Amino acid sequence: MTTVVIVDDQPLQRFGFRMLLESAPGTEVLGEAENGVQAVRQVAELRPDVVLMDVRMPGMDGIEATRRIVAAGGRSRVLVLTTFDLDEYAHAALRAGASGFLLKDALPEELLAGIRAVASGDAVIAPGLTRRLLDTYAHRLPAHSADQQPSDPRLRALTEREHEILLAIGQGWSNGEIAERLVLSESTVKTHVGRVLAKIGARDRIQAVILAYDLGLTRPQPDRAAER
């Protein structure tokens, strides 16, 4: 059973999500919140598997609520709901520790699949979309020179192969693409990815991509910017 807390300042929106989730087998709504303060309190009390989090709310918004929920170190994972797929608020929420985001008008089956994915520890955003999102807002990320990279203890803990895997994740490659380009089996890649996430302390693949950007391991490709 996947347990969920719904966070949205619109009562009708919360009602719609509750109706959908309660009609789906294997999903249980533990509570609702209309702002970030209520969300943080309910998550601490109810410890749901997934928090369905709106970002634009009065008072404490979904970004700060996500940051506090993740910082608390509990098992609850945050799935952000946003109006636009490249909304800067969604980007900020991912950097705050959210495990992914979906559009508010996502199909019911997409929302349910996203909730299950986040509950199981996976990221909701496809690798290619993750790269596009971060490329769009890369100017907000800190600059790092190459000689700063090895000083980070998270990188020193990686083997040479694991470092290659992290670079590939940062490029937005799927497991299949990594397997093809590094001439490995997908099962081997999956094992390497799991070890990389554990060593760098990333909750999921999205956080690994963000770390790769933060440490300057990867940067936006000019041709991608030109395409937009």
Secondary structure, 3 states (H helix, E strand, C coil): CEEEEEECCCHHHHHHHHHHHHHCCCEEEEEEECCHHHHHHHHHHHCCCEEEEECCCCCCCHHHHHHHHHHCCCCCEEEEEECCCCCHHHHHHHHCCCCCEEECCCCHHHHHHHHHHHHCCCCCCCHHHHHHHHHHCHHHCCCCCHHHHHHCHHHHCCCHHHHHHHHHHHCCCCHHHHHHHHCCCHHHHHHHHHHHHHHHCCCCHHHHHHHHHHCCCCCCCHHHHHHC
